[in-house]
Amino acid sequence: MTATATGFEPVPSWTRVPDVAVVAAGDLYVGNAPMGVLVAASGAVPPVLGVDRGDLAEAEFTGKIGQTLALPQPGGPALIAVGAGDPAELDGDRLRDAAAAFACAAGSAGRLVMALEGATGVPPETAGQAAVEGVLLARYRFEVLKKESAPPVTALTVVAAPDDVQAVRRGAHRGLVYARAAALARDLANSPPSMLTAERLGGVAAQLGADSGLSVEVYDRDALLELGCGGLLGVNAGSADEPRMIKLRYRPEGDPDVPRLTLVGKGIMYDSGGISLKPADAVHATMKNDMSGAGAILAAMAMLGELDCPVAVTGYLMCTDNMPSGTAVKLGDVLTIRGGTTVEVVNADAEGRLVMADALVLATEEPVDAIVDIATLTGACLRALGAQIAGVFGNDQGLVDQVRAAAARVDEQVWQLPVAHRYRGEMNSDVADIKNMGGANAAAIHAALFLEEFVAGTPWAHIDIAGTAQNDTARTWIPQGCTGFGARLLLDLALAFQRPQPAPLARKGRA
């Protein structure tokens, strides 16, 4: 993204992410670029470091994951010993963390070299992907509005064993694309809400679609009125800015009978709480991230063509801000969702489920094998699972398991919570089909139950990223600020997606 006098002009975020080279050990030693060398907590020390285990012990370097030790070389590049932990436990996730530690230890260096000699036991393709993701994601910064910014990584070379070069190269390319997705999602969520409105996000999506082979349709207020999207229009009622529904389509070439996945994202560009105004505390300043779900979908879908995704994917981004004004939705008002379901609004700060309900109905009106929605939806999910684990719900265990598997592969952790229908009665309304909130407890489950009302029995999963969308302090490859959580998860899910098999008992979701 580029700052201008009027806001942000969309620029693909991957223009700031370097190409990555993979070379065989012994073929190349890059100029004055710092080189990270993996050192396990036990066993031999790589000879290139020129030190032994005793020398490292004197420097209090034990080799635990994330530990680094710079070893300056006279007239040459610095070598950085990077802890790889117990060699029997080293996997892609730990390697990603180690690569991130190296990138941070290298300071402002723009050219970096990461050697994989010590990554024994990690499949070469996995190692290449993890190393690239760790370096690039750890060095991400959103500084387009600053006069001075930290230097980005301009070149990354991964050094692999000669027999592993091709596999590492495949993994490194995948890691680069995944890192681009996360960087774009972070850019969008970090953007100030007055600069990235729903209308401007439509422009960003149009350019990204043109660059990446997506078809993009942007629906304005009049078009939403024609569609009967009363949830999105109701939340937008207090805003000076128009809403937008952004529909994205990716279609692979070849066989038309491919699995079909639809993604629905909450795109609240700024959430004041509406008439149910949020407290004037630190959380208010983070509410630009309330469109993180929509941002994750846009970022993931922009990368599908780069990795030749074999699945047809449709995305709905439901975008508006939620503001208090004389025209805002009042408590007790009733909104009519696409398809005719009426909703009594008992809390204007439970707005994400209202905008997504319209999209869920629209998703069921087209041929689709499964629907996955993603949203910064409930503080209750944050309270239950903390800031490092998202909640996942669903009416089809097979689909939920696909989400969980994708989350595990990219180390964006989720935990399954129940769609407990015994709480559905707490959302009954005296004047409408349903209220937009239940009681004081089980609020994350209430939100999932509300969304399930609109999927018409289609296999569906819901990912609540209220806790994971924001990082208060930097942690491994996740910098401070908006995390882009979900972009890599959804990209991985789409690449591996399989049609859910009929499982009527699982789809009842009773608990």
URZIGI-V192523 format. One record per run of one state. SS is the DSSP state (H for helix, E for strand, C for the rest). FROM is the first residue (numbers start at 1). LEN is the number of residues. If there is no record, write none. Layout:
ss: {SS & SS}
from: {FROM & FROM}
len: {LEN & LEN}
//
This chain:
ss: {C & E & C & E & C & H & C & E & C & E & C & H & C & H & C & E & C & E & C & H & C & E & C & H & C & E & C & H & C & H & C & E & C & H & C & H & C & E & C & E & C & H & C & H & C & H & C & E & C & E & C & E & C & H & C & E & C & H & C & E & C & H & C & E & C & H & C & E & C & H & C & E & C & E & C & E & C & E & C & E & C & H & C & H & C}
from: {1 & 2 & 4 & 8 & 10 & 13 & 17 & 20 & 25 & 34 & 40 & 47 & 50 & 53 & 59 & 68 & 72 & 79 & 84 & 92 & 106 & 111 & 116 & 124 & 139 & 155 & 161 & 162 & 191 & 198 & 213 & 215 & 220 & 221 & 228 & 230 & 237 & 244 & 251 & 260 & 272 & 282 & 286 & 287 & 302 & 305 & 308 & 312 & 323 & 334 & 337 & 342 & 345 & 352 & 365 & 370 & 376 & 379 & 386 & 390 & 395 & 397 & 411 & 414 & 417 & 421 & 428 & 434 & 436 & 443 & 453 & 460 & 465 & 470 & 472 & 475 & 476 & 478 & 479 & 481 & 483 & 487 & 497 & 504 & 509}
len: {1 & 2 & 4 & 2 & 3 & 4 & 3 & 5 & 9 & 6 & 7 & 3 & 3 & 6 & 9 & 4 & 7 & 5 & 8 & 14 & 5 & 5 & 8 & 15 & 16 & 6 & 1 & 29 & 7 & 15 & 2 & 5 & 1 & 7 & 2 & 7 & 7 & 7 & 9 & 12 & 10 & 4 & 1 & 15 & 3 & 3 & 4 & 11 & 11 & 3 & 5 & 3 & 7 & 13 & 5 & 6 & 3 & 7 & 4 & 5 & 2 & 14 & 3 & 3 & 4 & 7 & 6 & 2 & 7 & 10 & 7 & 5 & 5 & 2 & 3 & 1 & 2 & 1 & 2 & 2 & 4 & 10 & 7 & 5 & 3}
//
